Amino acid sequence: MSATPALKSALFVDFDNVYSGLRRLDVAYAEAFASDPLRWLNWVTTQLAMPLAPEAPVQRRILVRRCYLNPVMYQRFRFGFSKAGFEIIDCPPMTSAGKTSTDIHMVLDMVDVLQSPTHYDEFIVFSADADFTPLLRKLRRDDRRTTIFAAGATSASYDASSDLIIDPDAFVSEALGFGDEDSTPTAPPDFESLLSQAEALVWSVVDKSPEPIMLPALTRILATQVPGLTDSRWAGRGTFTGFLRDLTLDPLRIDRENNWLYDPRRLRGAGAGAPEAPRGVRADAPLSAASVAAPTAATPASDPRAQIERLLADAVATSARPVAVARLAHLVRQHVPGIDTDWLGHGTFKRLLETLHPPGVEISWSHLGGHALDPQRHAPDFLSQSAATAGDLPSHDPRWPQVAPMLQVANLPAMPGYKYRAVLQALSTALAEGPYALASTSKRIHELCLDAHVSVSRPDVHALLRALLFNGFDPTTSPTSFDDLVATTCGVALAACEREGMSISDDDRAALLGWVVSEQETHDV
């Protein structure tokens, strides 16, 4: 049996740049990066995606590991990097301002490795310094793959010159261990996750009951078995009725006269005027226990992996929209009792899911805890598609074509203007209430936005905070009133436009300001 081909990699870490960038986000992140490099190095080696995904399985081997470090400032972190097998290149300050020669050392070493008799397939650069852009382009011309991790503001040309950009949120949560699935979550569940869990629970209750479900009883069941549902004001819908209306429950019916929920396919006389049951499960039918029944003869129960793959494939095939991973986990628990003790030796459902290959199913981890979708039927940008249905896409605002390039160049999230207003108001309030820490502050922002009936995703909150922090905003010393935060946000966008050579008119500036302070229109959230 042939061995898995190796991707020969060389890793170059600008320690000062990465440490200071992570420290802007949270001191704990920086300390974890500096104190335990073996942990995140193992993540890079075993879990990080490959640049320009190869056709055959490839194993990354980091043959060169070099860390460029200011010994005057960071001597205490040498041991951890030495233990992780790094060559440590001392880069002491060369000027009274503390400027080191790290960048020139890194460039010379990368050129040296490029000319080595060993062919290195991938160059991994941990730095946000755009001075490395010409070198990345040279590596590309020499047909080498490039991967970057930037804990700071970067230029568009620097990002475009790399084949793979390590997502800061993924690095913090997965590589540094601040988002392990076994840990207690620090933020309220996302609305999509709450909806998915509630849908699965409602279908489970209805399928098991020989009688209609009284709505007060259903309210208690959801409130007690879906954590965070009532705390989030019914996923931002405000009332149980509004929440129930947004679940995908067709063909279930609510009988207002009797105040119950029933399935007309099984209980034809349950309510006045109950419709006839449809024959079979429609292509756009909701995800239910009936539509993902026990495994077929082709997938015997003795093979749990095949059973789960069939279950996932059927779930996605019978759903009109992508299916949240949390919802899939709930269904698997229902149909494969006891599996959640160790998830077939993988520890978590997510890790098990990454080893499965259900036909016609792709898994996207880019939004809200992950979704399974059929690329032939579901739009890849399904969250934006859902937002469009609710009239909540930024592009529905006629100002969007003017504002979008300014936000994009500064890596600011593509949110409607009223969400910017809500997040900045919440940030101002959170900083006035207590000291800044990324986890607790972002959690408080979520709570305040919920109180204002505004749904903002955690990735968007983090993207906004990251853009501000990476561009000089200091929560402990900078002005933090709402007006000050508006000015800071606009300043970050305009500075990025100037850095990239974009021509910005007074009308553009006015449009950007108007966007960030937009009042919320009537939205059904």
C-alpha positions as CSV (number, residue, x, y, z in Angstrom):
1,M,0.0,0.0,0.0
2,S,1.6,3.3,-1.1
3,A,2.2,6.1,1.4
4,T,0.2,9.3,1.2
5,P,2.2,11.9,-0.8
6,A,3.7,14.7,1.2
7,L,3.5,18.5,0.7
8,K,6.9,19.8,1.7
9,S,6.4,23.1,3.5
10,A,8.5,25.8,5.0
11,L,7.1,27.9,7.9
12,F,8.3,31.5,8.7
13,V,6.9,33.2,11.7
14,D,7.2,37.0,12.3
15,F,6.7,36.6,16.1
16,D,6.5,40.2,17.0
17,N,3.9,41.0,14.3
18,V,1.7,38.0,15.1
19,Y,1.9,38.3,18.9
20,S,1.1,42.1,18.9
21,G,-1.8,41.5,16.4
22,L,-3.4,38.8,18.5
23,R,-2.9,40.8,21.6
24,R,-5.1,43.5,20.1
25,L,-7.9,41.0,19.9
26,D,-7.3,39.5,23.4
27,V,-4.3,39.0,25.6
28,A,-5.2,35.4,26.1
29,Y,-5.0,34.7,22.4
30,A,-1.5,36.1,22.2
31,E,-0.3,34.2,25.3
32,A,-1.7,30.9,23.9
33,F,0.1,31.5,20.6
34,A,3.4,32.3,22.2
35,S,3.3,29.7,25.0
36,D,2.1,26.6,23.2
37,P,3.3,26.7,19.6
38,L,3.2,22.9,19.4
39,R,-0.6,23.0,19.6
40,W,-1.2,25.4,16.7
41,L,1.6,23.8,14.7
42,N,-0.1,20.4,15.0
43,W,-3.3,22.1,13.7
44,V,-1.5,23.6,10.7
45,T,0.0,20.2,10.0
46,T,-3.0,18.0,10.3
47,Q,-6.2,20.1,9.9
48,L,-5.4,23.2,7.8
49,A,-6.7,23.0,4.3
50,M,-4.2,22.7,1.5
51,P,-3.6,25.6,-0.8
52,L,-5.2,25.0,-4.2
53,A,-6.7,21.7,-3.0
54,P,-4.8,18.8,-4.6
55,E,-6.6,16.1,-6.6
56,A,-5.2,13.3,-4.3
57,P,-4.9,13.2,-0.5
58,V,-1.7,15.0,0.6
59,Q,-0.1,15.2,4.0
60,R,1.6,18.4,5.0
61,R,5.2,18.1,6.3
62,I,6.8,21.3,7.7
63,L,10.4,20.7,7.1
64,V,11.6,24.2,7.8
65,R,10.4,26.0,10.9
66,R,11.8,29.4,11.7
67,C,10.7,32.0,14.2
68,Y,12.0,35.6,14.1
69,L,11.9,37.0,17.5
70,N,12.9,40.2,19.4
71,P,14.9,38.7,22.3
72,V,14.7,42.0,24.3
73,M,11.0,41.9,24.4
74,Y,10.1,38.2,24.1
75,Q,12.9,36.1,25.5
76,R,10.5,34.2,27.8
77,F,8.8,32.6,24.8
78,R,12.0,31.0,23.3
79,F,11.6,27.7,25.1
80,G,8.2,26.9,23.7
81,F,9.3,27.4,20.1
82,S,12.5,25.5,20.7
83,K,10.5,22.6,22.0
84,A,8.3,22.7,18.9
85,G,11.3,22.3,16.7
86,F,11.7,25.9,15.5
87,E,15.0,27.5,14.6
88,I,14.9,30.9,16.5
89,I,16.5,33.8,14.7
90,D,17.1,36.7,17.1
91,C,16.1,40.1,15.7
92,P,17.0,42.7,18.3
93,P,15.9,46.4,17.9
94,M,18.1,48.3,15.5
95,T,16.7,51.8,16.2
96,S,15.7,53.8,19.2
97,A,12.1,53.3,18.0
98,G,12.4,49.6,18.4
99,K,12.5,48.7,14.7
100,T,14.0,45.3,14.0
101,S,15.4,43.6,10.9
102,T,12.9,40.8,10.9
103,D,11.5,41.4,7.4
104,I,14.9,41.4,5.7
105,H,15.9,38.3,7.6
106,M,12.7,36.5,6.5
107,V,13.1,37.5,2.9
108,L,16.7,36.4,2.7
109,D,15.8,33.1,4.3
110,M,12.9,32.4,2.1
111,V,14.9,33.1,-1.0
112,D,17.6,30.8,0.3
113,V,15.0,28.0,0.9
114,L,13.6,28.6,-2.6
115,Q,17.0,27.9,-4.1
116,S,17.6,24.9,-1.9
117,P,18.1,21.5,-3.6
118,T,15.0,20.3,-1.8
119,H,11.9,21.3,-3.6
120,Y,9.6,23.0,-1.1
121,D,6.0,23.0,-2.4
122,E,4.5,25.5,0.1
123,F,5.8,28.6,1.9
124,I,3.8,29.5,5.0
125,V,4.2,33.1,6.2
126,F,2.8,34.2,9.6
127,S,2.8,38.0,9.2
128,A,0.5,40.9,8.3
129,D,3.4,42.9,6.8
130,A,2.6,43.8,3.2
131,D,6.3,44.2,2.5
132,F,6.3,40.5,1.7
133,T,4.0,41.0,-1.3
134,P,6.8,41.0,-3.9
135,L,8.2,37.8,-2.5
136,L,4.9,36.0,-2.5
137,R,4.5,37.0,-6.2
138,K,8.0,35.6,-6.9
139,L,7.1,32.3,-5.2
140,R,4.0,32.1,-7.3
141,R,6.0,32.7,-10.5
142,D,8.3,29.8,-9.4
143,D,5.2,27.6,-9.0
144,R,5.2,27.4,-5.2
145,R,2.1,27.5,-3.1
146,T,1.8,30.2,-0.5
147,T,-0.2,30.3,2.7
148,I,-0.4,33.4,5.0
149,F,-1.7,34.1,8.5
150,A,-2.2,37.8,9.2
151,A,-3.2,38.9,12.7
152,G,-3.6,42.5,11.6
153,A,-4.7,44.7,8.8
154,T,-3.5,43.6,5.4
155,S,-3.5,45.1,1.9
156,A,-5.6,43.7,-0.9
157,S,-2.5,43.0,-3.0
158,Y,-0.9,41.0,-0.1
159,D,-4.1,38.9,0.2
160,A,-4.4,38.4,-3.5
161,S,-0.7,37.2,-3.8
162,S,-1.3,34.2,-1.6
163,D,-3.0,30.9,-2.4
164,L,-4.5,30.4,1.0
165,I,-5.4,32.8,3.8
166,I,-5.8,31.3,7.3
167,D,-9.0,32.7,8.8
168,P,-8.2,34.4,12.1
169,D,-11.4,33.2,13.8
170,A,-10.6,29.6,12.8
171,F,-7.1,29.9,14.0
172,V,-8.2,31.3,17.4
173,S,-11.0,28.8,17.9
174,E,-9.4,25.7,16.5
175,A,-5.6,26.1,16.5
176,L,-5.4,28.0,19.8
177,G,-8.3,26.1,21.4
178,F,-10.7,28.9,22.3
179,G,-13.6,27.4,20.5
180,D,-13.4,23.7,21.3
181,E,-16.8,22.0,21.0
182,D,-16.4,20.5,24.5
183,S,-16.1,23.9,26.1
184,T,-19.0,25.9,27.4
185,P,-20.0,28.4,24.7
186,T,-19.5,32.1,25.6
187,A,-22.1,33.5,23.2
188,P,-25.8,32.8,22.7
189,P,-26.7,30.3,19.9
190,D,-27.1,31.7,16.4
191,F,-30.7,32.2,15.2
192,E,-30.2,29.6,12.5
193,S,-29.1,27.0,15.0
194,L,-32.1,27.7,17.2
195,L,-34.5,27.4,14.3
196,S,-32.9,24.1,13.2
197,Q,-33.0,22.6,16.7
198,A,-36.6,23.7,17.2
199,E,-37.7,22.3,13.8
200,A,-36.1,18.9,14.5
201,L,-37.7,18.9,18.0
202,V,-41.2,19.8,16.8
203,W,-41.1,17.1,14.1
204,S,-39.9,14.6,16.7
205,V,-42.8,15.5,19.1
206,V,-45.4,15.4,16.3
207,D,-44.2,12.1,14.8
208,K,-44.3,10.4,18.2
209,S,-47.7,11.7,19.3
210,P,-50.9,9.9,18.3
211,E,-52.9,13.1,19.0
212,P,-52.5,16.8,18.1
213,I,-50.0,18.7,20.2
214,M,-51.5,21.5,22.3
215,L,-49.6,24.8,21.7
216,P,-49.0,25.6,25.4
217,A,-47.4,22.2,25.8
218,L,-45.3,22.7,22.7
219,T,-44.2,26.0,24.1
220,R,-42.9,24.4,27.3
221,I,-41.2,21.6,25.4
222,L,-39.3,24.1,23.2
223,A,-38.4,26.4,26.0
224,T,-37.0,23.6,28.2
225,Q,-35.3,21.5,25.5
226,V,-33.7,24.1,23.2
227,P,-31.1,26.0,25.3
228,G,-31.0,29.7,24.7
229,L,-34.3,29.9,22.9
230,T,-36.2,32.0,25.4
231,D,-33.2,34.0,26.4
232,S,-32.9,35.0,22.7
233,R,-36.5,36.2,22.7
234,W,-37.5,33.3,20.6
235,A,-34.6,33.7,18.2
236,G,-35.3,37.4,17.8
237,R,-38.9,36.8,16.8
238,G,-40.2,38.3,20.0
239,T,-43.1,35.8,20.5
240,F,-43.7,32.1,20.3
241,T,-46.3,32.6,17.5
242,G,-43.8,34.6,15.4
243,F,-41.1,32.0,16.0
244,L,-43.4,29.1,15.0
245,R,-44.4,30.9,11.9
246,D,-40.8,31.0,10.7
247,L,-40.2,27.3,11.2
248,T,-40.3,25.0,8.1
249,L,-43.2,22.9,9.2
250,D,-45.4,22.5,6.1
251,P,-47.6,20.4,5.8
252,L,-48.3,20.6,9.5
253,R,-51.2,22.8,10.4
254,I,-52.2,25.0,13.4
255,D,-55.9,24.7,14.5
256,R,-56.5,28.1,16.1
257,E,-59.9,27.1,17.4
258,N,-58.5,24.2,19.3
259,N,-55.1,25.8,19.9
260,W,-53.1,22.8,18.7
261,L,-50.6,21.7,16.0
262,Y,-51.3,18.5,14.0
263,D,-50.1,16.5,11.0
264,P,-53.0,16.3,8.5
265,R,-51.3,13.3,6.8
266,R,-52.0,11.1,9.9
267,L,-54.8,13.0,11.7
268,R,-57.3,13.9,8.9
269,G,-60.1,14.8,11.2
270,A,-58.1,16.7,13.7
271,G,-59.3,20.1,12.7
272,A,-62.1,21.7,10.7
273,G,-61.2,21.8,7.1
274,A,-58.0,19.8,7.5
275,P,-56.5,19.3,4.1
276,E,-55.9,15.9,2.5
277,A,-52.5,14.4,3.0
278,P,-50.1,14.6,0.1
279,R,-49.0,11.4,-1.5
280,G,-45.4,10.8,-0.5
281,V,-42.8,13.4,0.5
282,R,-42.5,16.3,-1.8
283,A,-39.1,17.6,-3.0
284,D,-39.6,20.7,-0.9
285,A,-41.1,19.0,2.1
286,P,-39.7,19.9,5.5
287,L,-37.1,17.8,7.1
288,S,-39.0,15.3,9.2
289,A,-38.5,11.9,10.8
290,A,-40.9,10.5,8.1
291,S,-38.8,11.8,5.3
292,V,-35.6,10.3,6.7
293,A,-36.9,7.0,7.9
294,A,-35.0,4.0,8.9
295,P,-32.1,2.9,6.6
296,T,-33.0,1.0,3.5
297,A,-32.1,-2.6,2.8
298,A,-29.0,-1.3,0.9
299,T,-27.7,0.3,4.1
300,P,-28.0,-2.3,6.9
301,A,-28.2,-1.0,10.5
302,S,-25.0,-3.0,11.3
303,D,-23.0,-0.4,9.3
304,P,-23.6,2.9,11.2
305,R,-21.4,5.0,8.9
306,A,-23.4,3.9,5.9
307,Q,-26.6,4.5,7.8
308,I,-25.5,8.0,8.8
309,E,-24.4,8.8,5.2
310,R,-27.8,7.7,3.9
311,L,-29.6,9.7,6.6
312,L,-27.7,12.8,5.7
313,A,-28.2,12.4,2.0
314,D,-31.9,11.9,2.5
315,A,-32.1,14.9,4.8
316,V,-30.5,17.2,2.3
317,A,-32.3,15.8,-0.7
318,T,-35.7,16.4,0.9
319,S,-35.0,19.9,2.2
320,A,-35.7,23.0,0.2
321,R,-32.8,24.8,1.9
322,P,-29.4,23.9,3.3
323,V,-29.6,22.0,6.6
324,A,-27.8,23.2,9.7
325,V,-25.2,20.8,11.1
326,A,-26.8,21.1,14.5
327,R,-30.0,19.8,13.0
328,L,-28.3,16.9,11.4
329,A,-26.6,16.0,14.7
330,H,-30.0,15.9,16.4
331,L,-31.4,13.6,13.7
332,V,-28.5,11.3,13.9
333,R,-29.0,11.0,17.6
334,Q,-32.6,10.1,17.0
335,H,-31.9,7.3,14.5
336,V,-28.7,5.9,15.9
337,P,-29.2,5.7,19.6
338,G,-26.1,6.0,21.8
339,I,-23.9,7.3,19.0
340,D,-23.2,10.6,20.8
341,T,-21.2,8.8,23.5
342,D,-18.1,9.1,21.3
343,W,-19.4,9.6,17.8
344,L,-17.8,6.4,16.4
345,G,-14.5,7.2,18.0
346,H,-14.3,10.8,16.7
347,G,-15.3,12.6,19.9
348,T,-17.7,15.1,18.2
349,F,-20.2,15.1,15.5
350,K,-18.3,17.7,13.5
351,R,-15.2,15.5,13.4
352,L,-17.2,12.5,12.4
353,L,-19.0,14.5,9.7
354,E,-15.6,15.5,8.2
355,T,-14.9,11.8,7.6
356,L,-18.2,11.0,5.8
357,H,-19.0,11.3,2.1
358,P,-22.8,11.2,1.7
359,P,-23.7,11.3,-2.1
360,G,-24.8,14.7,-3.3
361,V,-23.9,16.5,-0.1
362,E,-21.4,19.3,0.5
363,I,-20.6,20.7,3.9
364,S,-20.0,24.4,4.3
365,W,-18.4,25.7,7.6
366,S,-18.4,29.3,6.5
367,H,-21.5,30.5,8.4
368,L,-23.3,29.9,11.6
369,G,-21.9,26.5,12.8
370,G,-22.0,24.8,9.4
371,H,-24.6,23.7,6.8
372,A,-25.1,20.7,4.5
373,L,-26.3,21.5,1.0
374,D,-26.8,20.0,-2.4
375,P,-24.8,22.1,-4.8
376,Q,-27.1,21.2,-7.6
377,R,-30.2,22.7,-5.9
378,H,-29.0,25.0,-3.1
379,A,-27.3,28.3,-3.9
380,P,-23.7,28.4,-2.5
381,D,-24.4,31.8,-0.9
382,F,-27.4,30.4,0.9
383,L,-27.4,32.8,3.8
384,S,-27.5,35.8,1.5
385,Q,-30.2,34.1,-0.4
386,S,-32.2,33.6,2.8
387,A,-31.6,37.2,3.7
388,A,-32.8,38.3,0.3
389,T,-36.1,36.5,1.0
390,A,-36.5,38.6,4.1
391,G,-35.5,41.8,2.3
392,D,-32.4,42.1,4.5
393,L,-29.6,42.0,2.0
394,P,-27.3,45.1,1.9
395,S,-27.6,45.0,-1.9
396,H,-31.3,45.9,-1.6
397,D,-30.3,49.4,-0.5
398,P,-29.6,51.7,-3.5
399,R,-26.5,53.0,-1.6
400,W,-24.9,49.6,-1.6
401,P,-22.9,49.8,-4.9
402,Q,-21.3,53.1,-3.6
403,V,-20.6,51.8,-0.1
404,A,-19.6,48.2,-0.8
405,P,-16.1,48.8,-2.2
406,M,-15.2,51.0,0.8
407,L,-16.3,48.3,3.3
408,Q,-14.7,45.5,1.3
409,V,-11.3,47.0,1.0
410,A,-11.2,47.5,4.8
411,N,-12.4,43.9,5.5
412,L,-15.5,45.3,7.2
413,P,-18.6,43.0,7.2
414,A,-21.2,43.3,4.4
415,M,-24.0,44.2,6.8
416,P,-27.0,46.5,6.3
417,G,-26.5,49.9,7.7
418,Y,-28.9,49.6,10.6
419,K,-26.9,46.6,11.8
420,Y,-23.7,48.7,11.9
421,R,-25.6,51.2,14.0
422,A,-26.8,48.5,16.4
423,V,-23.4,46.9,16.8
424,L,-21.6,50.2,17.4
425,Q,-24.2,51.3,19.9
426,A,-23.9,47.9,21.7
427,L,-20.1,48.2,21.6
428,S,-20.2,51.6,23.2
429,T,-22.6,50.4,25.9
430,A,-20.5,47.2,26.5
431,L,-17.3,49.2,26.9
432,A,-19.0,51.6,29.3
433,E,-20.2,48.7,31.5
434,G,-16.9,47.0,32.0
435,P,-13.4,46.3,30.6
436,Y,-12.8,44.9,27.1
437,A,-12.3,41.2,26.5
438,L,-13.2,39.8,23.1
439,A,-15.3,36.9,24.3
440,S,-17.3,38.8,26.9
441,T,-17.6,42.0,24.9
442,S,-18.8,40.2,21.8
443,K,-21.3,38.2,23.9
444,R,-22.6,41.5,25.5
445,I,-22.9,43.0,22.0
446,H,-25.1,40.0,21.0
447,E,-27.3,40.5,24.0
448,L,-27.8,44.2,23.4
449,C,-28.5,43.6,19.8
450,L,-31.1,41.0,20.7
451,D,-32.7,43.5,23.1
452,A,-32.9,45.9,20.2
453,H,-34.5,43.1,18.0
454,V,-31.6,43.2,15.6
455,S,-30.1,39.8,14.4
456,V,-26.3,40.1,13.9
457,S,-24.2,37.0,13.4
458,R,-21.1,36.3,15.5
459,P,-18.8,36.3,12.4
460,D,-20.0,39.8,11.5
461,V,-19.4,41.1,15.0
462,H,-15.9,39.6,15.1
463,A,-15.1,41.0,11.7
464,L,-16.1,44.5,12.7
465,L,-14.2,44.3,16.0
466,R,-11.2,42.9,14.2
467,A,-11.1,45.6,11.6
468,L,-11.2,48.3,14.3
469,L,-8.6,46.7,16.6
470,F,-6.2,45.9,13.8
471,N,-6.3,49.5,12.6
472,G,-5.4,51.2,15.8
473,F,-8.5,51.2,17.9
474,D,-7.7,50.6,21.6
475,P,-10.8,49.8,23.8
476,T,-8.9,51.0,26.9
477,T,-7.7,54.4,25.7
478,S,-9.7,55.4,22.6
479,P,-12.9,57.3,22.8
480,T,-15.8,54.9,22.9
481,S,-19.0,56.9,22.5
482,F,-21.3,56.0,19.7
483,D,-20.3,59.0,17.7
484,D,-16.6,58.3,18.3
485,L,-17.0,54.7,17.1
486,V,-18.8,55.8,14.0
487,A,-15.9,58.2,13.2
488,T,-13.4,55.4,13.9
489,T,-15.3,52.9,11.6
490,C,-15.5,55.4,8.8
491,G,-11.9,56.4,9.3
492,V,-10.8,52.7,9.0
493,A,-12.7,52.4,5.7
494,L,-11.4,55.6,4.3
495,A,-7.8,54.9,5.3
496,A,-7.9,51.6,3.6
497,C,-9.3,53.2,0.4
498,E,-6.4,55.7,0.5
499,R,-3.9,52.9,1.1
500,E,-5.2,51.0,-2.0
501,G,-5.3,54.2,-4.1
502,M,-9.0,54.4,-4.5
503,S,-10.5,57.8,-5.4
504,I,-13.0,58.8,-2.8
505,S,-15.3,61.8,-3.3
506,D,-17.2,63.9,-0.7
507,D,-20.4,62.1,-1.8
508,D,-18.8,58.8,-1.1
509,R,-17.8,59.9,2.4
510,A,-21.3,61.1,3.0
511,A,-22.8,57.8,1.8
512,L,-20.4,55.8,4.1
513,L,-21.4,57.9,7.1
514,G,-25.1,57.6,6.2
515,W,-24.7,53.9,6.0
516,V,-23.1,53.4,9.4
517,V,-25.7,55.5,11.2
518,S,-28.8,54.2,9.3
519,E,-31.9,53.8,11.3
520,Q,-33.6,50.3,11.3
521,E,-36.6,50.0,9.0
522,T,-39.3,47.6,9.7
523,H,-37.9,44.1,9.6
524,D,-39.6,40.8,10.6
525,V,-37.0,39.4,13.0
